[in-house]
Amino acid sequence: MKPAEIHAHPTSSVRRASRGAGGTLFVFVLVDALGWNLLPPSGLLPDLLPHQRPLRSILGFSAGAIPTLLTGQPPQVHGHWNLLAYDPPNSRFAWLRHFSWLPASWLGNRYSRRLVQLIGRWCLGAGSSFACAVHPRLLPLLRWTEERNFYAPGGLAPATSVFDEWRQHGLPFRIYSYRDGWRHVPDEDLLGRAERDLRRGVARAYFVYLSGLDHFLHLHRTEPDLVRARVNHLAGQLRRLFTVAREADPEAELSVTSDHGMAPVTRRFDLVAGVEALGFRMPEEYLAIYDSSMARFWFFSAAARRMITARLRQLPCGRILSPAELAAEGVFFADQRFGEVVFLLHPGWLAATSDFHGRGWHPTGMHGYDPADADSSAVLLSSHAPPPALTTITGLHDWLRRPILAAAAVGPGCAEVAS
Protein backbone atom coordinates (compact mmCIF):
# COMPACT_ATOMS: atom_id res chain seq x y z
CA MET A 1 0.00 0.00 0.00
CA LYS A 2 1.32 3.42 -0.95
CA PRO A 3 1.57 6.13 1.72
CA ALA A 4 -1.00 8.90 1.67
CA GLU A 5 1.61 11.11 0.05
CA ILE A 6 4.96 10.45 -1.58
CA HIS A 7 7.98 12.72 -1.21
CA ALA A 8 10.99 11.75 -3.28
CA HIS A 9 14.31 13.51 -3.63
CA PRO A 10 15.03 14.85 -7.12
CA THR A 11 18.27 13.61 -8.57
CA SER A 12 21.06 15.73 -9.95
CA SER A 13 19.66 15.19 -13.45
CA VAL A 14 17.22 18.02 -12.71
CA ARG A 15 19.30 21.04 -13.59
CA ARG A 16 18.83 24.42 -11.96
CA ALA A 17 19.69 27.88 -13.18
CA SER A 18 19.00 31.38 -11.95
CA ARG A 19 16.14 32.75 -14.00
CA GLY A 20 13.51 35.29 -13.17
CA ALA A 21 10.19 33.82 -12.08
CA GLY A 22 8.40 35.59 -14.92
CA GLY A 23 10.42 33.58 -17.42
CA THR A 24 9.75 30.16 -15.89
CA LEU A 25 7.98 27.59 -18.05
CA PHE A 26 4.96 25.77 -16.64
CA VAL A 27 3.89 22.41 -18.09
CA PHE A 28 0.62 20.95 -16.84
CA VAL A 29 -0.53 17.52 -17.98
CA LEU A 30 -4.04 16.30 -17.17
CA VAL A 31 -4.28 12.51 -17.57
CA ASP A 32 -7.88 11.33 -17.60
CA ALA A 33 -8.50 8.48 -15.09
CA LEU A 34 -4.97 8.33 -13.66
CA GLY A 35 -5.94 7.16 -10.18
CA TRP A 36 -3.75 7.16 -7.09
CA ASN A 37 -4.08 3.38 -6.81
CA LEU A 38 -2.60 2.97 -10.30
CA LEU A 39 0.76 4.52 -9.44
CA PRO A 40 3.83 2.37 -8.72
CA PRO A 41 4.73 2.10 -5.00
CA SER A 42 7.55 4.61 -5.45
CA GLY A 43 5.41 6.98 -7.48
CA LEU A 44 5.44 8.00 -11.13
CA LEU A 45 8.66 9.69 -12.34
CA PRO A 46 9.78 10.47 -8.76
CA ASP A 47 13.04 12.01 -9.97
CA LEU A 48 11.17 14.68 -11.93
CA LEU A 49 7.98 14.82 -9.86
CA PRO A 50 9.07 14.28 -6.24
CA HIS A 51 5.86 15.66 -4.68
CA GLN A 52 2.99 13.22 -5.12
CA ARG A 53 -0.36 13.02 -3.37
CA PRO A 54 -3.92 11.75 -3.91
CA LEU A 55 -6.72 14.25 -4.49
CA ARG A 56 -10.39 13.77 -3.72
CA SER A 57 -12.47 13.96 -6.90
CA ILE A 58 -16.14 14.90 -7.18
CA LEU A 59 -19.25 12.77 -7.51
CA GLY A 60 -19.79 12.07 -11.19
CA PHE A 61 -17.75 11.92 -14.35
CA SER A 62 -15.27 14.01 -16.33
CA ALA A 63 -18.10 16.21 -17.60
CA GLY A 64 -18.31 17.65 -14.09
CA ALA A 65 -14.81 16.98 -12.75
CA ILE A 66 -12.85 18.82 -15.44
CA PRO A 67 -14.93 22.04 -15.23
CA THR A 68 -14.48 21.81 -11.44
CA LEU A 69 -10.69 21.72 -11.58
CA LEU A 70 -10.58 24.43 -14.26
CA THR A 71 -12.85 26.84 -12.36
CA GLY A 72 -12.22 25.96 -8.71
CA GLN A 73 -15.99 25.75 -8.21
CA PRO A 74 -18.30 22.79 -7.59
CA PRO A 75 -20.74 21.71 -10.31
CA GLN A 76 -23.71 23.36 -8.61
CA VAL A 77 -21.89 26.69 -9.08
CA HIS A 78 -20.24 26.36 -12.52
CA GLY A 79 -23.31 24.51 -13.90
CA HIS A 80 -21.73 21.41 -15.46
CA TRP A 81 -22.27 17.92 -14.06
CA ASN A 82 -23.58 15.38 -16.57
CA LEU A 83 -23.64 15.47 -20.34
CA LEU A 84 -27.44 15.44 -20.63
CA ALA A 85 -29.77 17.76 -18.71
CA TYR A 86 -33.58 17.89 -18.70
CA ASP A 87 -34.31 21.14 -20.54
CA PRO A 88 -37.09 20.85 -23.18
CA PRO A 89 -37.24 24.60 -24.00
CA ASN A 90 -33.55 24.66 -24.92
CA SER A 91 -33.20 21.30 -26.63
CA ARG A 92 -31.72 21.44 -30.12
CA PHE A 93 -33.68 18.33 -31.05
CA ALA A 94 -37.32 19.45 -30.82
CA TRP A 95 -37.66 18.62 -34.52
CA LEU A 96 -37.37 14.92 -33.68
CA ARG A 97 -40.91 15.07 -32.27
CA HIS A 98 -42.10 15.03 -35.88
CA PHE A 99 -40.68 11.51 -36.22
CA SER A 100 -42.18 10.08 -33.04
CA TRP A 101 -44.69 8.10 -35.12
CA LEU A 102 -41.87 5.91 -36.44
CA PRO A 103 -41.40 2.49 -34.80
CA ALA A 104 -38.85 2.65 -31.98
CA SER A 105 -36.57 0.23 -33.83
CA TRP A 106 -36.48 2.49 -36.89
CA LEU A 107 -35.66 5.67 -35.00
CA GLY A 108 -33.32 4.04 -32.52
CA ASN A 109 -31.17 1.76 -34.65
CA ARG A 110 -27.47 2.46 -35.05
CA TYR A 111 -27.89 4.08 -38.48
CA SER A 112 -30.55 6.52 -37.26
CA ARG A 113 -28.50 7.34 -34.17
CA ARG A 114 -25.43 7.95 -36.28
CA LEU A 115 -27.38 10.31 -38.51
CA VAL A 116 -28.80 12.21 -35.52
CA GLN A 117 -25.31 12.43 -34.07
CA LEU A 118 -23.87 13.93 -37.25
CA ILE A 119 -26.75 16.41 -37.55
CA GLY A 120 -26.32 17.43 -33.92
CA ARG A 121 -22.57 17.93 -34.27
CA TRP A 122 -22.31 19.72 -37.58
CA CYS A 123 -25.72 21.31 -38.21
CA LEU A 124 -27.32 22.12 -34.87
CA GLY A 125 -24.34 23.39 -32.88
CA ALA A 126 -24.40 20.68 -30.20
CA GLY A 127 -20.61 20.51 -30.39
CA SER A 128 -18.10 18.05 -31.80
CA SER A 129 -18.34 15.84 -28.69
CA PHE A 130 -22.10 15.26 -29.00
CA ALA A 131 -23.08 11.60 -28.87
CA CYS A 132 -26.57 10.21 -29.41
CA ALA A 133 -26.36 8.42 -26.08
CA VAL A 134 -30.11 7.96 -25.57
CA HIS A 135 -32.94 6.89 -27.84
CA PRO A 136 -33.55 9.78 -30.29
CA ARG A 137 -37.21 10.06 -29.23
CA LEU A 138 -35.98 11.31 -25.82
CA LEU A 139 -33.68 14.02 -27.17
CA PRO A 140 -36.40 16.71 -27.52
CA LEU A 141 -36.53 16.72 -23.70
CA LEU A 142 -32.78 17.03 -23.22
CA ARG A 143 -29.91 19.47 -23.68
CA TRP A 144 -26.33 18.40 -24.38
CA THR A 145 -24.24 20.38 -21.92
CA GLU A 146 -20.82 20.16 -23.55
CA GLU A 147 -21.51 22.23 -26.65
CA ARG A 148 -18.34 24.29 -26.28
CA ASN A 149 -14.77 23.12 -25.96
CA PHE A 150 -13.87 23.06 -22.24
CA TYR A 151 -10.18 23.22 -23.16
CA ALA A 152 -10.30 26.74 -24.54
CA PRO A 153 -11.00 30.24 -23.22
CA GLY A 154 -14.75 30.81 -23.02
CA GLY A 155 -15.46 27.09 -23.03
CA LEU A 156 -17.23 27.17 -19.66
CA ALA A 157 -18.96 30.57 -19.95
CA PRO A 158 -20.57 32.10 -18.02
CA ALA A 159 -18.23 30.42 -15.52
CA THR A 160 -14.61 31.61 -15.65
CA SER A 161 -11.97 28.97 -16.24
CA VAL A 162 -8.25 29.27 -15.61
CA PHE A 163 -7.78 29.56 -19.38
CA ASP A 164 -9.91 32.71 -19.36
CA GLU A 165 -7.67 34.04 -16.58
CA TRP A 166 -4.51 33.18 -18.50
CA ARG A 167 -5.81 35.16 -21.46
CA GLN A 168 -7.02 38.09 -19.34
CA HIS A 169 -3.55 38.45 -17.81
CA GLY A 170 -1.78 38.36 -21.18
CA LEU A 171 -0.02 35.09 -20.43
CA PRO A 172 1.35 33.33 -23.52
CA PHE A 173 -0.07 29.80 -23.40
CA ARG A 174 -0.87 26.72 -25.45
CA ILE A 175 -3.57 24.08 -24.87
CA TYR A 176 -3.58 20.60 -26.41
CA SER A 177 -6.60 18.29 -26.28
CA TYR A 178 -8.39 15.67 -28.35
CA ARG A 179 -10.75 18.44 -29.51
CA ASP A 180 -8.00 20.30 -31.37
CA GLY A 181 -9.31 19.14 -34.75
CA TRP A 182 -12.40 17.89 -36.56
CA ARG A 183 -11.59 14.36 -35.46
CA HIS A 184 -10.36 12.91 -32.18
CA VAL A 185 -6.65 13.74 -31.88
CA PRO A 186 -4.54 10.88 -30.40
CA ASP A 187 -2.44 11.50 -27.30
CA GLU A 188 0.77 10.85 -29.22
CA ASP A 189 -0.01 13.67 -31.64
CA LEU A 190 -0.82 16.08 -28.83
CA LEU A 191 2.44 15.30 -27.04
CA GLY A 192 4.36 15.75 -30.29
CA ARG A 193 2.78 19.15 -30.85
CA ALA A 194 3.60 20.22 -27.30
CA GLU A 195 7.23 19.10 -27.67
CA ARG A 196 7.61 21.06 -30.91
CA ASP A 197 6.14 24.20 -29.36
CA LEU A 198 8.37 23.87 -26.30
CA ARG A 199 11.41 23.74 -28.56
CA ARG A 200 10.17 26.83 -30.40
CA GLY A 201 9.50 28.67 -27.15
CA VAL A 202 6.07 29.93 -28.16
CA ALA A 203 4.52 30.14 -24.67
CA ARG A 204 5.08 30.24 -20.92
CA ALA A 205 2.26 27.90 -19.91
CA TYR A 206 1.44 24.60 -21.58
CA PHE A 207 -1.64 22.49 -20.78
CA VAL A 208 -1.89 18.98 -22.24
CA TYR A 209 -5.00 16.82 -21.80
CA LEU A 210 -4.51 13.09 -22.43
CA SER A 211 -7.55 10.81 -22.70
CA GLY A 212 -6.05 7.52 -23.90
CA LEU A 213 -5.51 5.99 -20.46
CA ASP A 214 -9.22 6.33 -19.63
CA HIS A 215 -10.22 4.29 -22.68
CA PHE A 216 -7.55 1.68 -21.96
CA LEU A 217 -8.57 1.22 -18.33
CA HIS A 218 -12.23 0.77 -19.20
CA LEU A 219 -11.15 -2.34 -21.13
CA HIS A 220 -8.25 -3.66 -19.03
CA ARG A 221 -8.62 -2.44 -15.43
CA THR A 222 -8.68 -6.00 -14.03
CA GLU A 223 -5.49 -7.05 -15.86
CA PRO A 224 -2.68 -5.79 -13.58
CA ASP A 225 0.21 -6.67 -15.91
CA LEU A 226 -1.33 -4.76 -18.80
CA VAL A 227 -2.20 -1.82 -16.56
CA ARG A 228 1.36 -1.70 -15.21
CA ALA A 229 2.77 -1.74 -18.74
CA ARG A 230 0.37 1.01 -19.85
CA VAL A 231 1.29 3.23 -16.90
CA ASN A 232 4.99 2.66 -17.62
CA HIS A 233 4.36 3.63 -21.23
CA LEU A 234 2.69 6.82 -20.03
CA ALA A 235 5.68 7.52 -17.80
CA GLY A 236 7.98 7.26 -20.81
CA GLN A 237 5.84 9.69 -22.80
CA LEU A 238 5.81 12.18 -19.95
CA ARG A 239 9.56 11.88 -19.42
CA ARG A 240 10.18 12.82 -23.06
CA LEU A 241 7.89 15.84 -22.77
CA PHE A 242 9.43 16.99 -19.51
CA THR A 243 12.96 16.49 -20.81
CA VAL A 244 12.18 18.87 -23.67
CA ALA A 245 10.72 21.34 -21.17
CA ARG A 246 13.80 21.21 -18.97
CA GLU A 247 16.05 21.66 -21.98
CA ALA A 248 14.13 24.83 -22.76
CA ASP A 249 14.15 25.97 -19.14
CA PRO A 250 16.06 24.07 -16.41
CA GLU A 251 13.67 25.59 -13.84
CA ALA A 252 10.47 24.59 -15.63
CA GLU A 253 7.67 23.68 -13.24
CA LEU A 254 6.19 20.30 -14.14
CA SER A 255 2.85 18.86 -13.00
CA VAL A 256 0.73 15.81 -13.74
CA THR A 257 -2.81 15.62 -12.43
CA SER A 258 -6.04 13.76 -13.11
CA ASP A 259 -9.77 14.21 -12.77
CA HIS A 260 -10.65 10.88 -11.13
CA GLY A 261 -9.50 7.29 -10.76
CA MET A 262 -10.82 4.01 -12.15
CA ALA A 263 -12.36 1.15 -10.15
CA PRO A 264 -12.31 -2.50 -11.24
CA VAL A 265 -15.74 -3.82 -12.18
CA THR A 266 -16.68 -6.80 -10.03
CA ARG A 267 -20.48 -7.07 -10.38
CA ARG A 268 -23.16 -6.24 -12.94
CA PHE A 269 -26.86 -5.55 -12.56
CA ASP A 270 -29.52 -4.95 -15.22
CA LEU A 271 -30.92 -1.75 -13.79
CA VAL A 272 -32.90 -0.95 -16.93
CA ALA A 273 -34.79 -4.24 -16.83
CA GLY A 274 -35.49 -3.79 -13.13
CA VAL A 275 -37.21 -0.45 -13.76
CA GLU A 276 -38.94 -1.31 -17.03
CA ALA A 277 -40.50 -4.41 -15.45
CA LEU A 278 -42.82 -2.05 -13.55
CA GLY A 279 -44.55 -1.25 -16.84
CA PHE A 280 -44.53 2.55 -16.85
CA ARG A 281 -44.26 4.34 -20.18
CA MET A 282 -41.26 6.50 -21.03
CA PRO A 283 -41.25 9.43 -21.61
CA GLU A 284 -44.99 9.81 -20.94
CA GLU A 285 -44.83 8.83 -17.25
CA TYR A 286 -41.14 9.14 -16.44
CA LEU A 287 -37.75 9.83 -17.98
CA ALA A 288 -34.59 7.90 -17.09
CA ILE A 289 -30.99 8.33 -18.18
CA TYR A 290 -28.84 5.32 -17.38
CA ASP A 291 -25.12 5.75 -17.14
CA SER A 292 -22.65 2.98 -16.28
CA SER A 293 -22.54 3.84 -12.57
CA MET A 294 -25.42 6.26 -12.13
CA ALA A 295 -29.07 6.58 -13.13
CA ARG A 296 -31.12 9.78 -13.08
CA PHE A 297 -34.91 10.03 -13.11
CA TRP A 298 -37.66 12.60 -13.70
CA PHE A 299 -41.32 11.78 -13.03
CA PHE A 300 -44.53 12.92 -14.73
CA SER A 301 -46.84 10.57 -12.84
CA ALA A 302 -47.29 10.14 -9.09
CA ALA A 303 -47.62 6.39 -9.49
CA ALA A 304 -44.38 6.15 -11.47
CA ARG A 305 -42.54 8.20 -8.87
CA ARG A 306 -43.83 6.08 -6.00
CA MET A 307 -43.22 2.66 -7.50
CA ILE A 308 -39.90 3.35 -9.26
CA THR A 309 -38.32 4.93 -6.19
CA ALA A 310 -39.61 2.03 -4.08
CA ARG A 311 -37.99 -0.42 -6.52
CA LEU A 312 -34.71 1.50 -6.47
CA ARG A 313 -34.58 1.35 -2.67
CA GLN A 314 -34.85 -2.44 -2.85
CA LEU A 315 -31.95 -2.95 -5.24
CA PRO A 316 -28.65 -4.35 -3.89
CA CYS A 317 -26.43 -2.54 -6.41
CA GLY A 318 -26.73 1.05 -5.23
CA ARG A 319 -28.68 3.71 -3.38
CA ILE A 320 -30.71 6.87 -3.88
CA LEU A 321 -28.78 10.01 -2.93
CA SER A 322 -30.59 12.42 -0.66
CA PRO A 323 -30.68 16.18 -1.39
CA ALA A 324 -28.38 16.67 1.61
CA GLU A 325 -25.84 14.23 0.16
CA LEU A 326 -25.99 15.91 -3.24
CA ALA A 327 -25.45 19.31 -1.63
CA ALA A 328 -22.52 18.01 0.43
CA GLU A 329 -20.89 16.80 -2.80
CA GLY A 330 -21.52 20.12 -4.55
CA VAL A 331 -23.95 18.65 -7.10
CA PHE A 332 -27.36 19.80 -5.83
CA PHE A 333 -29.38 21.66 -8.48
CA ALA A 334 -32.59 23.28 -7.26
CA ASP A 335 -34.12 23.13 -10.74
CA GLN A 336 -33.43 19.36 -10.88
CA ARG A 337 -32.01 19.66 -14.38
CA PHE A 338 -29.79 16.65 -13.73
CA GLY A 339 -32.45 14.54 -12.07
CA GLU A 340 -35.24 14.53 -9.51
CA VAL A 341 -33.88 11.25 -8.20
CA VAL A 342 -30.22 10.24 -8.52
CA PHE A 343 -29.37 6.57 -8.03
CA LEU A 344 -25.66 5.84 -7.49
CA LEU A 345 -24.22 2.36 -7.92
CA HIS A 346 -21.88 1.00 -5.27
CA PRO A 347 -18.16 0.97 -6.23
CA GLY A 348 -17.41 -1.94 -8.53
CA TRP A 349 -21.03 -2.44 -9.65
CA LEU A 350 -21.92 -1.73 -13.28
CA ALA A 351 -25.22 -1.19 -15.04
CA ALA A 352 -25.36 -4.17 -17.40
CA THR A 353 -26.89 -1.98 -20.10
CA SER A 354 -26.95 1.80 -20.15
CA ASP A 355 -27.57 4.77 -22.40
CA PHE A 356 -23.82 5.35 -22.77
CA HIS A 357 -22.76 1.87 -23.81
CA GLY A 358 -24.43 -0.91 -25.78
CA ARG A 359 -24.74 -4.61 -25.17
CA GLY A 360 -21.50 -5.31 -27.01
CA TRP A 361 -19.33 -3.30 -24.63
CA HIS A 362 -18.23 -5.04 -21.44
CA PRO A 363 -15.90 -2.71 -19.51
CA THR A 364 -13.78 -4.08 -16.68
CA GLY A 365 -13.08 -0.62 -15.27
CA MET A 366 -15.47 2.21 -14.43
CA HIS A 367 -15.59 5.52 -12.57
CA GLY A 368 -18.30 7.86 -11.37
CA TYR A 369 -18.68 6.18 -7.98
CA ASP A 370 -18.60 7.68 -4.49
CA PRO A 371 -15.52 9.97 -4.39
CA ALA A 372 -14.71 8.58 -0.93
CA ASP A 373 -13.87 5.22 -2.51
CA ALA A 374 -10.10 4.68 -2.75
CA ASP A 375 -10.25 3.85 -6.46
CA SER A 376 -11.90 7.21 -7.15
CA SER A 377 -8.94 9.32 -5.99
CA ALA A 378 -7.22 11.54 -8.53
CA VAL A 379 -3.55 12.57 -8.28
CA LEU A 380 -1.24 15.54 -8.21
CA LEU A 381 2.39 14.84 -9.12
CA SER A 382 4.66 17.86 -9.17
CA SER A 383 8.23 19.08 -9.38
CA HIS A 384 7.40 21.73 -6.77
CA ALA A 385 5.72 21.29 -3.40
CA PRO A 386 2.00 22.08 -3.46
CA PRO A 387 0.38 23.77 -0.45
CA PRO A 388 -0.88 21.39 2.26
CA ALA A 389 -4.47 22.58 1.71
CA LEU A 390 -4.51 21.26 -1.86
CA THR A 391 -6.32 17.97 -1.25
CA THR A 392 -9.17 18.02 -3.79
CA ILE A 393 -9.41 18.56 -7.53
CA THR A 394 -11.24 21.82 -6.81
CA GLY A 395 -7.94 23.19 -5.50
CA LEU A 396 -6.22 22.54 -8.82
CA HIS A 397 -7.63 25.78 -10.17
CA ASP A 398 -5.32 27.81 -7.93
CA TRP A 399 -2.45 25.49 -8.82
CA LEU A 400 -3.05 26.24 -12.50
CA ARG A 401 -2.91 29.96 -11.74
CA ARG A 402 0.74 29.70 -10.72
CA PRO A 403 2.02 31.10 -14.06
CA ILE A 404 -0.04 34.26 -13.47
CA LEU A 405 1.37 34.69 -9.98
CA ALA A 406 4.91 34.06 -11.24
CA ALA A 407 4.57 36.75 -13.90
CA ALA A 408 3.06 39.19 -11.40
CA ALA A 409 5.97 38.65 -9.02
CA VAL A 410 8.37 40.04 -11.63
CA GLY A 411 6.22 43.08 -12.33
CA PRO A 412 4.96 44.77 -15.50
CA GLY A 413 6.88 44.62 -18.71
CA CYS A 414 7.75 40.94 -18.51
CA ALA A 415 4.84 39.47 -20.43
CA GLU A 416 5.45 37.95 -23.84
CA VAL A 417 3.09 37.34 -26.73
CA ALA A 418 3.02 33.89 -28.29
CA SER A 419 3.58 33.71 -32.01
N, C-alpha and C positions, 0 to 999 in steps of 0.2 A: 504494500500500500504506500502510495506517495504521501509525503507530508502535505499539510495544508498549503504550504508555500515553499518554493524552492529558491534558494539563493546560491548561485554558483560564483566562482571567481573567474573573471575574464582572463584569458591568457594573453601573453605578450603579442599575439598575432593581431590584437586590436590596437591599431596605432592611434596615437594622440598627437595633436598639434594645436598650437595656440591660434584660434580663430575667433573672431567676434561672434557673439550669439546670433546676431542677425543674419549671418552667412551660413549658419548650420543647416544641413539637409535633414529633413524628416521623411522617413519612409514608413508608412503604415500599411500593413497587410491584414485584411479581414478574410479569414478562412471559414467559410460556412461549415458548421457542424463539427469543428475541431473541439471536442470535449476534453475536459481535464483528465478523465479516465482513459483517454486514448494516448496520452503522452508517455514516453519511456520513463522508467523510475528516476533517471537523472535529469529529466527534462528534455526539451527540444532545442537543439543548438545552444547548449548552456554556455559555450565560450563566447558567443555573440550576444546572447539574450540571457544574462545571468539572473534576472529578476522575473520569477514566474509564479503566478498565483491563479487559483480558480476564481471565476466571477459568477454571481448568481444571475441567471437569465430571467426572462419574464414568462408568464403563462401564455402559451401560444406558439406561433411559428415565426419564420423570418419576416413575414409581411408586417408583423408588429415589432419584432425584436430589432431589426435594422433601423427603422425610423426612431426607435427609442434610443439607441446608442448614438445616432447622428444628431438628435435634438436635445438629449438629456432630459426628456420628458416621458412620462408613462403614456401608453396608448390612449387612455381616456382624456388626455390633454392634447396630444398631437393629432389624434383622430384616426390613426391607422391601427387595425388589429388583425382582421382576417381579410382575405381577398374579395369575398362577396358580402355585401351588406343589403339588408332589406330596405329598399328605397324606390318604390314604384314610380313616383313623380320624376325621378332623375335617371331612370334606366334608359340606356341607349338601345334597348331591344324591344320597345313597345310594339314595333311593327310585327313581331313574331306572333302576336295575338291573332293576326289575320290567318295564320296557318294552324290554329289550334284544332281545326276540324280534321286535320290529317291524323291517321293512326299513329299511336305513340312510337311504333317501330319504324315508321317512315321518317318522322321528325327527329328521332333520337338515335338513328344508326350512325356508324362512324363517318359515313360520307356527309350526312347532313351536318353533323357536329363540326366536321372539318370545314365545311363551307361557312357555317355561322362563325367559326373562329377567324377565318380569313376576312370575312366582312367586318367583324368587330375590330380586328387589328388595323386594317388598312383603309376602311371606308367610314367607320363610325367614331374613330378616335378613342377606342378603348385602350389603346396602348399596345406596344409590341409584345408584352408579356401576357396578354389576355389568352385565357384558355377556356374552352367551352366545357367547364368542369361539372356542370349539372345538365339535366335534360333541358333542351332548348325551350320547352313550353314553360319553364320556370323563370327564364331570364327576364321577361317583362317585369318581374317583381324585384329584380336585383340590380345592384350597381357594382361594377368591378372597381375596386378601390385603388388599384395600382396603375392608373392611366398614364402617369408621368414617370419619368426615370428617377428613382430615388437617388441614384449616384450622379447627380448633377445639381448645380444651383437651381433653386426654384422647384425641385422635384417633390418637396413635401409641403409646398405652400397650401394654406397660409402659415403653417408652422415654419420656423426658421431652423435650417440644418447647419451643421458646421461648415458645409461647403458654401452656403450663403455668407457666413461670417468670413471665411477665407477671401471670398470675392470682395466683400464690403471693405475689408482692410487692405486691399491691394496686394494680397499675397500671391506670388506666382505659384501655381499649382497644376497638377495633372491628376486625373482620375481614370482608372482602367477597370472596366466591368464587362460582363458578358453582353450588356446592352449597348456596347459601343458601335455596333453595326446593325444591318438589317436582319442578320442571322445571329444565332448564339455564337459568341466568340470563345474559343477554347482557352483554358487557363494558360497553356503554353504560349499562345499568341500574346496574351495580355502581359505575361512576364517578359517576353521578348521586347514588346513595345516599351515597357518601363525601363528595361536595361538600356535600350538605345537612347531614350530620353535622358536618363541619368548620365550617360557618357557625353551627351550634348550639353548638359547643364541648363535645361530649359526651365527649371522650376526649383522652388525651395521645399515644397511639400508634395509628396507622392502618395496616393491612396490606391491600393490594388485590392480588388475584390475577387476572390477565387471560389468558385462554386463546385468544382469537380469532386472534392472529397465528399460532399453531401450526397451526391448521386452514387458514388462508390459505396459508401457506408450503408445506404438503403439496401443494397444488394448483398453486401458481404460482412455486415456487422458481427455475425456470429462465427466468423472464420478468423481466429486471432492471427494466424501466420500471414494471411493476406492483408489484414489490417495493419500489422506491423510493417510489412513491406511497403504498403501505400503511404504510411506516415513517414517512413524513411525516405521514400521518393520525394515527398513534399519537403522534407528537410533539405534534401539536395537542391531542389529548385530554389528554396529560400536562401540557402547559402550562396548560390550564384548571384542572386539579386543583391544580397547584402554586401557581397564582395565588391560588386560594381559600385555600390553606394559608398563604401569606405574608400575605394580608390578615388572617387570624386571628392570626398570629404572625409578624412580620417576621424572626424568627430560626429559623423552622421548619427542621428538618433533613430534607432530601429525598433519597431514594434510589430508583434503579431497578436491578433485578437480574434475572437469568434463571437457568434451571436447565440449559440446554444450548443449542447452536446448531442449525442445520439445513443439511444438505449437499445439493447438487443431485444428483439421480439421473441417472446416465449409462449404467448397464448393468443388465440384468435376467437372472435365472437361475431356472429352475423347480426349486428345491431339493426340493420335495415329490415331483415326478415322479422325480427322481434317486434318492431313497431308496426310494420305493414300487416302483420297477422291480426291486428285489432280491427282492420277493415275500414278505417277512415280514409276519405278521399283527399288527395293532394293535387293541386293547391287549394281546393275549395274549402276544406275544413282545417287544414294545417299546412305548414311549410317546414321542411327539414332539409338541412345541409349537413351531409355526413363527410367528415374528414377522417383521416386514418386514426387519429387519437382523440377526436372531439366531434360532438354532434351538437347542432344548434337548431332550436325550434321556435316557430311562431304559430299562434293558434287563432283560428277564426270561428271556433265552435267551443262552447263550454264543455261539451261531452268529450271532444278530442283532447282538450287540455287536461281534464280530470283523468281520463283513462291512460293517456300516453305518459303523463308524469308518474302515475301510479306504476305503470310497467317499468319505467326507467329506474324507479327506486328499488325494484325487485331484482334488477340485473346484477350479476356478480362481477362484471367487467369494469364498472366505473361508478361515478356518483354525480348527482346534480350539484352544481356550485351555487351557493347562496349569494344574494346580493352583497352581503358583508364580505364574503370571500373574494368576490370579483373586485370589490372596491379596494380590499387590502392588496390585491395584486395589480392594481392600477388599470383594470380593464372593465370598469363598470360604466355603462353608457345609459343615461337616463332615458334616451329615446329608443332604447332596445334595438338599435339598428343591426347589432351583431347577434341578436337572439333574445327572446323572452326567457327561454330556459337553455342553459348551457350544461351539457353532459360531458364530463371529462373521463376518459378511460384511465385506469390505473397504469402505472409504468410497466411496460412490457406487453400490455394487451394491445391488440390491433383490431380495428373494424375489418371483418373479412371482406366486405365490399364497401366501397365508399364513392362519393362523387368525384374524388380526386385520383382514384386509380381504379382500373377495371379488374375483371376476374382473372386476367392473364398475368397480373403483376403480384408477386408474392414477396414483399420486402422482408428482410431479416433485421432491419434496423429502422427505428422511427424516433421522432422527437415530437414536441408539443405537449409533453406530460407536465406534471406538477414540477415547477422549478426547484422545489426542495429536494427532488430526487437527485442522487449523486451523478447519474448519467446525463442529467440536464445541464450541468455546470459548463459554462463557457470558460475561456482562458484569457489571460493577458501575459504575454511574454515580451520582455523589454530589455534593451541595453542600458536603460536608466531606471533608477528606482522610482516606482509610482508612489503617490501618497498613501498612507495606511488606510484612509477612508475610501479608497477606490476598491470596492468589493462587489459591485454590481455592474451590469452592462450599461446602466443609465449613466454611471460615472465616466464612461468612455468619452462622452461628449467633451468634457473639460480636458481630458487627455489629448483629444484631437485638436484642441485649441492651442496647444503648446507652441506651434510655429508662430501664431499671432503674438503670444506673450514674448517669445524670443526676439521677434522683430521690434516690438515695442520697447524692450529693454535697451536696445541700441539707440533708439531715438529716431526722429524723422530723417529722411534723406537716405535711408538704407534699403528701401524697397526696390525690387527689380520687377521688370515686366517680362513675362515669358514670351518667347517668339512664337 
